[in-house]
């Protein structure tokens, strides 16, 4: 992280030893990720596949948020 609102290679910024000068605003990245999740996980078959993979991968005893409770319904 470069700052609380900008993601990128901190080594490039702070030490100059990395050539990766790309960065992205946090709000732009979050919008892109959430948009992709909305688009792709709203398909019932894809959501079921996600639940089938997600639920067994959870650590035993970890609390489940309300939205994840849908996976076990």
C-alpha positions, -999 to +999 in steps of 0.1 A: +000+000+000+012+034-009-014+052+013-048+045+027-065+054-006-038+043-031-026+008-037+007+000-054+042-012-047+054+005-015+090-006-022+089+013-055+077+044-038+098+043-007+130+027-018+130+030-055+143-006-059+112-019-077+104-009-113+066-014-108+053+022-107+017+012-114-009+021-088-047+022-084-071+041-063-086+019-036-122+031-045-116+021-081-103-013-072-131-020-048-157-009-074-142-032-099-140-062-076-176-057-062-189-051-097-174-084-109-188-102-079-223-088-085-221-098-122-207-133-117-220-144-083-256-134-089-260-164-113-276-191-090-254-219-104-222-199-098-234-189-063-240-225-055-205-234-067-190-207-046-209-219-015-198-255-022-162-244-022-164-217+005-181-235+033-157-265+036-127-240+035-139-221+065-120-227+097-141-248+121-162-227+145-157-195+126-189-173+129-209-171+097-223-137+086-260-136+076-252-136+039-231-167+042-259-184+060-276-186+026-250-211+016-263-237+040-299-232+032 
